[in-house]
């Protein structure tokens, strides 16, 4: 019993220590397309990872819009990747954090989901993966500067050469204006500028999705919602089925499918928005729905 308690205590301590490593980095960079996925933000993986990290107070940026400081000093940031261990029955994924040299600094637990719809499956699996950071709140802690080197001369030269052998510095010559140019080695006053801290406001997942740049399509004709076992189907006046909607764990947010085109449907400012990808472009289309 005592051994079991000790093991649990050590594991908790190790997890807390690993989490504290995240505080040593000023930024976290999330790719717009994770390796192994077929398109940008496929299954909303990039949006979900950025959302969960932002919730922890971290300064998160996509790899196509990194801060200038990261361009000049990549080691100020951590870079995320996904360890995708999914199979045909279960979605399994862990989030990995690496430094500028590719060294792994932290890895979440493996989150899993048996949901068949990929968007909802990755949403559930990533939520479980980020439970590794439960109780963690980011606070940037600048890494300590290395101690300056101490020079010891020991038995070096103990006397100077005679004065006649000591080289004399040449007197600086005046220029045409009578001013004496500065001598190399002179100290000049310098002003140190401190970069402002990045501040991140907490947002909901729906807001995180809505804040990204999108293209808006014209308003579609009226559709009528008909209840199904998993949600609704939307039909036009023909009548012809235009959409299949599947309920999620969030209110007013549905997984939507239109003739093989997958996306999400959510309520924003009293309007129903269908959001989907067409190639690399993320599009929004306002729908008129009567439930």
N, C-alpha and C positions, 0 to 999 in steps of 0.2 A: 504493500500500500504506500509506504513511504517512498519507494523508488518511483512509483507512478506519479505521485505528486511532484517529485523532483523533476522528472522528465517534462511534465506539463509546465512547470515553472520555468525551466530552461528554454522550452520552445516559445513561451510567451515573451521571455526576455529577448530571445533572438529575433522574433518578429518585430518587437518594438525598436530594437537596434537597427534592423534593416529599414524600417520605415523612416527613422531619423536621417538616414542617408539622403532621402529625397529633399530634406531641408537645405542641403549643401548646394543645390542648383537653383539658379534664378528663373529658368524657363523650362518648359516641357514642350517638345515638338511632336506633333501628331501627323503622320502622313495622310494625304488625301486619298491615297490608295495603298492599303496594306499589301505586303508581299504575299502572293498566293491567291489573291482575289482578282477577279476578271475586270473590274471597273472601279472608277472613283466612288468612294463611300458606299461600296456594295453592301447591301443589307444594313445600311446606316452605321457601319462599324466605326468610321471616323467620327461621326457626330456623337455617338454614344460614348466613346473613349474620352473625347474632349469634354463632354458634359459631366461625366463622373469626376474627372480631375478638377474641373472648374468648381464643382461642388466642394472640393477639399481646399479651395482657396489658392490653387496653384495658377501660375501665369502660363496659360496654354495657347499655343499658336499652331496653325497648320503649316506644313513644310513649304507651301508656296507663298507664305506671307510672314516670314520670320522677322523679329526685330533686328535693327541694324547692329546691335551689340553682338548678336549671335553670328552675324556675318564676319565680324572681326575677331570674335572669340567664341568658337564653337564649344569650348569646354565649359561655358557658363550654362549650358543646357543639357537636359537628358532627352534621349530620343526613344520613342516608343515603337514597339512591334508586337505582333500577335503570334503566339505559339498555338497554332490551330491543330488540335488533335481530334477533330471531328471524324465520325464514321457515318455510314449510311443510316444508322439508327439514332445516334445521339450527337448533338452539337457540343463540342468541348473546346474551350479556349482559355488561355491565360495571357495576361498583359506583361510584357517584358520591358524593363527600363535599362538602357545602355548609355554609357558616357561617350564623349567625343572620339575615343579610341576603340569603341566597340566592346568595352568591358561591361558585363552585366552587373548592375548595381542593385536591382530589386526585381522580384518576380511575384506576381499575385498567385493566389491559389487557382486551380483549374475550375472554372465555372462550367456547368453543364445544363442542358435542356433537351427534353425529348419531344418538344413541340415540332410539328412537321413543317410549319411555315417558317422560312428562314429568317425573315425580319424579326418576328417575335421570338424565335429561338435564340438569335444572337443577343437580342435585348435582355432576355432572361439569363443567359449564360454570362454575359458581361457584368450584369448586376451582381450575380453570385461571386464572380471573380473579384470584383472591387470590394466585396465584404472583407477582404484581407486588410483594407485600410479603414475598417470600422474604428471610430474613435480617434483617427489620425486627423490633425488639422495642420496644414502647411504653414510654416513660419521660416522665411528665408534666413539662413545663417551663413554669412560669408565665411568660406574656409580660412583658417588661420594661415597667415603668411609664414613661409619657412624662415627659421632663425638665420640671421646674417652670419656669414662665415667669419671666424675669428682668426686673424693672422698672428702667428707666433714667430718672432725672428730668432729666438734662441741665441746661437753662437754666430750670428751673421756679423758683418763688419762692425767693429766696435769703435773705429776712429775714422775721421774724414781725411781726405788728402790735403796736403799743404795748400794754403790760400792761393799760391801762385798757380796751382794746378786746377783750381776750381773754376769751371766754365762760368763766364758772365753772361747774363741774359742781355740781349740787345735792346737798347732803348727804342720804344715804338716811335715811328715817325709820324709827324702831323700831316694831314691831307691838305688840300688846297684851301679848305675853309678854316683851317687852324685847329680842327677837332682831332683828338687822338682816337683811333679805332680801338674797339674792345680787344683785349688780349684773351686768347683761348684759355679757358680754365676759370675766367672770372665768373662769379655767381650772378645770375639775373633773377629778378623776382618772377615767379610763375604763379598762375592762378589755376587751382584745381577745380574742375567742374564735376559735380556729382549727378549721375543720371537719376531721374526720378524713378521711384518704385512703380512697377506695374500694378494696377489695382483691378481686381476682377469682382464684378457684382454677381450675386447668386441669381440664377435663373432656373425656370423649370425646363424639363426636356422639350416640351412643346415650343417654348420660347427660344431655346437653343437652335432648334430646327428652323424656326421662322426667321431668325436673325441672319441666317446665311443668305448670300446673294442668290436671287432666283429670277427667272423670267416668268411674267404673268401672261396667260392666254386669255382671250375674250370669254365673257360669260356664256355658259351653255344654256340650252333650253331647259324647261322645267322637267324634273324627274320625280317619280313617285316611289316611296319606300314601301316594300312588302316584306313582312317579317319572315325569317327563315330560322332553322335550328341553330345556326352559328352567328346570325346577325341579321342582315337585310339583303335584298336585291333591289336595285333601282331600275325602274322601267320608264320608257318614254310614252307618248300618247298613242303609239302604233297599235297595241303595246309591244315593245321589244326590250329584252333585258340588256341594259347598258353596263351595269356594274354589279359585282358581288362584294358585299361588305362583311368583314369578320370582326367581331368584337374583341377588344383588348382589355387589359386590366385598368386602363385609364378611361375616364368618362369623355365622351365626345371625340374619341380617337379610334379610328378603324383601319384595319388592313384592307386595302382596296385593290380589286382586279378588274380591268376593262379589256376584254378580248386579248388576253395574254400580256397586257401591260400592267405591271405591278407598281403600287405606290401606297400612300397613306391618305386618309381623309380625316380632316380635323376641323373643329369649329373655332374661328378666330374673328373677334369683333362682330359676332352675329352672322358671319358668313361661312359657308362650308367650302373648304379649300381641298382640292385633290392635287397632291404633290407627287411627282414622279420624275424619273430620269429618261431622257431621250439622247442616247449616245453619252457624251460627257456633260450635257447641259441639264441642269435641274430646273424643271418647269412647274408652274402653279396654274391651276385652272379653277375658277370659281364655279360652283354648281348651285343651281336652284333646286332644292329638295323639299318635298312635302311629305313629312312623316305621318 
